């Protein structure tokens, strides 16, 4: 596969979060993504993994010759790998020593798991009252469901978005990705950590950031909750359509592709009507007001779909853009790689991975958000299990080689 985008030059200078120390004790995606975000902007993130096995994402997804998956190479970026057996008494004691030097600890075990190992919040804050602990779990640390396990698919369902995904006469479908709650919760976790660190500047004390996977989904459901409480509305599946506005959907094109068109106001619909050669439908016409279009939703969508079907996707895009009608192609990943906007914004980063001989680089989503003064960066992809254990223990808590060897002998690291 050709590389349509040149590798981005690494930003110079220290990251915005330089000096922050983070212990990533989480697994899979939600907690680790929180830590990854912090690492991209300069925090020193130590990925704490179980000896021998490590984070399950090392084996999740597409494998590579280095033994770690593409998921791990991408999401383990910028982290140092340290192995500690939390279930081992010496290992638990070692983690407490590291906590004394940390600003943030991220975990996403089932509630009660760390407490069972003597590593819960009440214990860790004794060793570092300034610690910020990000805890991401299926249902949060409280409530009757808090002990239950769960993954992103369950969060999509319980959070209310899966019920809305698909067509009204068919079963609900996955809303884009089963990992959507993981990434959203990771972002909320990073946001919460930064807010807590800001509060620590005033109070001198750390605190817990408590997130349930389902909560990140429920938070993005626009007016779903107030509409139900206010007028008893239970929104149903609408396929690609959108409540309150129309036309606002996906439409087929002559070359068997799809285009998204979004008319969120009467003014924008008037522009689309002109583009379609039907200006009489807007303004004082039969569909000039959003309520009129909403009442005749099927006919409006059918008209737009008939029009788009008479032209190729690129033709529809050109006409809509010329008429200032919001539109966009429904891209598959191969088209994303070829798009000039993605190239101009360097949304795809190409990073060399020395552990895979003959493969010059791997493509991964680049850092966001984009900061003008202290941008984030990708310094390296996910590292081998335990590759920084000795260096971290020496640097963080001053252990010597003999002490580290003793820990290895008892299975603590």
N, C-alpha and C positions, 0 to 999 in steps of 0.2 A: 504493500500500500504506500502510495506516495505521501510525502509530508507537505501539505499545502501551506503550513504555517511555520515560519522560522522560530526556533527556540527563543523564548524571551530572555533578555539579559537579566541577571540577578540584580535587584535593587541594591545600591550601596548604602552603607551606614547601618547603625543599630536599629532593631525593630522597635515598634512602639511599646511593646511589653517586655523589653530587655530588663533583666533583673528579677522577673517573676519566676518562681519555681513551682512546678506543677507535678503532682504524682497522679498518673493515669492508671488507676487500679481497675478500670472498667473493662468490659469485654463486648465483643460484637460491634455495634455501630453507634448507638445513641451517646453513651458516655465518652467513648473514644473520639467521636467527632467533635464533641465539646472541647476536648483537650487538643485535638488537631487544630481547631480554629485558633486557640491561644498560641500554639506552636508556630503557626504561620506568621504571627505578628511579633515573634521574638521571644516568647516565653521559653524557658528551658523545661521541656516536658520529658519526664521519665516514665516510660511505659513499664509498669510493674506486671509481670506475667508469671504464671505457674511454671516451675521448671519442667522441662520435658515436653510439654504440650503447647503452652502459650495461649494467646488469644485465638478463639475458634475461627476468626476471620482469616487467619493464616492459611486455612484449608478451605475456605468458603469461596465459591465462585470459580473462575477460570484459573487452572493451575499454570505455573511457569517452571522452567527448568531449574530455577534457584530453590525450589521447594516451597515457596510462598506464593499465594494467589495474587491475582491482579487487584482484588479488593484490598488485601493487606498492603501491597506496594503503594497503592494510592492513598488509603486512609491512615496508614502508619507513618506518613511523611513527617519529617522533622523531629521525630521522637527518638530517644535513646532507650534501648531495651535492657531492662534489669529483671532478673528472675528472683522471686521470693515465694516460698511456700507458706501462705498465711496460716495453714492448719498446723504448722510446726511451731512449737513454743518459741524456739530461737528465731524463726522467721517472723512471727508476730512481734517479737521484741525489736527486731531489726526495723520493721516498718515504723514502729513508734519513734525510733531514733531519726528516721528520715522525715517523719511528720514534723519533728521539732524544727527542721530547716525549710519546710515547705510553706508556700502561700496558699495553695489550692490542692485539694485532693478530690478526684472524680471517681465515683463508683456507680455501678448499676446492677448490683446483686439484688436478689429478692430481699425485701425488708426482713431484718432479723438475722441475715446471714453473717454480716460483719460482727454484729453483737455476739453471735454464737462463738466467734473466734476471739472475742475480747477486743474487738477493734471498732466498736460503734462510736458514735459521736461523743457520747458522754465520757468515754475513755480517752479518745484522741484529743479532745480539747484540753484535757489535763496536761498533756504533753506540749500543746501549742494552743493557747487561748486565742491566738490571732488567725488560726486556720479557718479557711473557707472550704466547706465540704459540699460538693455538688452530688446530690443523690437522685439518680434517675431510675425509676422502676415502672412496672406496668401500671399501677394504680396509685403510686405515691406512698409515703410513709405512714399515712393514717387512713382511717375509714375501714369499713367491714371487708372490703376486697383487697386491702393492702398486702396480705400474705400471698395472693395468687400470682402465679407466673404469667408471663405474657410477652408477645412479640409485636412487631409493627402491624401485622395483619389484624391482631386482636384489637389494637389501639384504633385502627381505622374503623373497625366495626363498632366498638364501644363508644368511640368519640363522635360518631354520627355521620361520617363522610361516606362510608361504604353504602349506606342505605340510599344515598343520593346518586350513586354512580351506576350508570347504565340506562336502559330504556324502561318505561313504566310497565310494559308487558313481558319483561324478561327478568331473570334473577339479577340481583346486584352483582357488580363486578369490582375488581380491584381498582381503586382510584389512582391510576397512574403507576404507583409502586407500593409494594408492601412495606418498604423501608421509609416511606415518607414521614411517619411519626418519629422514627429514629433520628433522621437528620433535623427535623424541626425541633425536637426535644434537645438535641445537641446544641442547636443555636440558642434556644432559650436558656440552656444550662450555661453557655459561655456568657450570655448577657447577664444572667443572674450572678455569676462569679464576679464579673467586672463591677456590677452595682454593689455587691457585698464588699469588694475591696475598696471601693470609694467610701462606703459607709465606715469601713475600718479606719480610714484616715481620721475620722472624727471620734469614734468610740474607742479605738484601740483593740476592738474585739472582732473575732470572726463570727460566722454563723453558718447555718445550713441552708442550702438552696435545694428545695424539695420539688421534684417534677414527676408527674405521672405521664407516661407516654400518651395516653388518651387525651390529656389536658391540652397538649400542643395542637391536636386536631380540633378539639372543641373550640379552641380560641379563634380559629380562622374561619368559622362558619357564618360569617357576616351577620345578617339579621335573623338567623334561624331561631335563636332563643327569644329575642324580644318579640318577633312576629307570632310565635306560639303563645307567649304569655299575654300579649296584647289582644290578639283576636283569634286564638285557637288554631292558627294555621299550622298544619303538618305538611311540610314540603315533601313532594314525591319526586321520584326519578323523572328527569326530563330529557334523557339522552344528552346530546351536545348542547341543548338549549339552556337558557339562563332565565331565572325568574325575574320579573319586573320589566325586562326590556326585550325587544324583538325588532328586527332580525339581529340575533346575537348567537351565532352558531357556527357549525362547520358545513361547508357546501362542496359538492363534487364539481370537478372540472372536466373539460373535454378529454384531456390526456390521462384520465383515470387517477387523478391526484385530488388533494383536498385543500381547501383554503378556509381560514377563519376570518369572519367578518364580525365586527362589533359596532352596532349602532346603539349607543347609550343615551341618545337624546333625539328630539325631533329634528334638530338642526342637522345632525349627522345623517339621519335617515333621508332628509331632503337632498343631501349631497349624493347619497347612494342612488336615490330615485333618478337624479339627473344623469349619473353615470350609466344607469341601466336604460336610459332613454324613456323613462316614465315619470317625468317631473310632476304630472298631474295628480299622482298618488300622494304627494306630500303637501305641506302647507294646509290649505283648506280642503284638500282631497280626502278620500275615504280612509286613508291611513296616516294622516298628517299628525295625529296625536298618539302618544305611546299607549294610552288606554284603548284606542281604536285598533292599533296593531296587536296588542295583547289579546283582545277579544277575538281576533281573527288570525291567531298565531300560525296555524297550519297553512293557511293560504299565503301569508306573507313569506314564510320560509319556503314554500313551494315555488313561489314566483322568483325569489332570489336564487334558489337552487336550479331552476330552469335556465335562468340567465347565465349563471356561472358554468353550467354544463355546455354552453354554446361556445366557450372559449377555453384556451389552455390556462393552466395555472399562472404562468408568467404573464399572459395577457390580462387576466383578471387583476393580478397584482399591480400591473402597470396602470390600468384604468383606475383602480381604487386609489392608488397613491397619487395619481394626477388629480383626482377629485377630492383629495384629503379625507378619504374614508379609511378608518383604521382597519387594517387587514394584515394577514400574515400566513405563510405557508405552514402546513402541518409536516414538520421535518422528521425524517428518520435520522439515525445517527450518522449515516454516510453523507447525507446532505449537510448536516451541521459541519462536518469536517471541510466541506468545500465552500462554505458560505463566506463572503468577504467581510461581513460584519463581525463574525466570530474571529476571523483572521486579524482584522484591524484592532479589535479589543483584546487580542491575545487570550481569549477565553480558554484555549487549550494549551497546556504547557507540555513541552517535550523534554523529559528528564532522563539523563543517562543512568543506567543501573549496571554497575560493574559486575554484579553477581550473575548476569545473564550474558555469557560470551556470544558474540555474533549479533546481538540485538543492541543497536546503537542507542535507542531511546524508547521510553514508554510515554504514551499520551495520557495525561490525567487532567481533570478539570482544574483550572487555575484558581488562584486565591481570589476571594471576594469577601468584603467589599473592597473597592479600589480607593486607596488613600493617596492623596497627592504628595504629602510630605514624608510619611513613614509607611510606605506600602509593605504589604506582607510578601512573603517569598517561600518558595519550595527549595530547601537546601539539599534534601535527600529523600528518597522513597523509604518505605518500611524496611527496617533493618533486621538482621538475623536475630533469632531468639537468644537473649542473654548477652548480646555482643558488647554491652557497655557495663555489665555488672561490676567488674572490678574497678573500672574507672570512676563510676558513680559513687561506690562505697568509699573509695579513697578520698574523692573530692568533697563529698557532702559531709561525711562524718569521720574522716580521718582514719579509717581502718587500714591496717597494714596487710601485707600479703599472707602472713601466717594466720591472722584472724579470719581472713576471707576463705582461706583453705579449710579452716576448721568448720566454718559454716557450710561449706560444700560437703564436707565429710558427714555431717549430721542431716543433710538433706534440706537445710533451711533455704538454700539458694540453688 
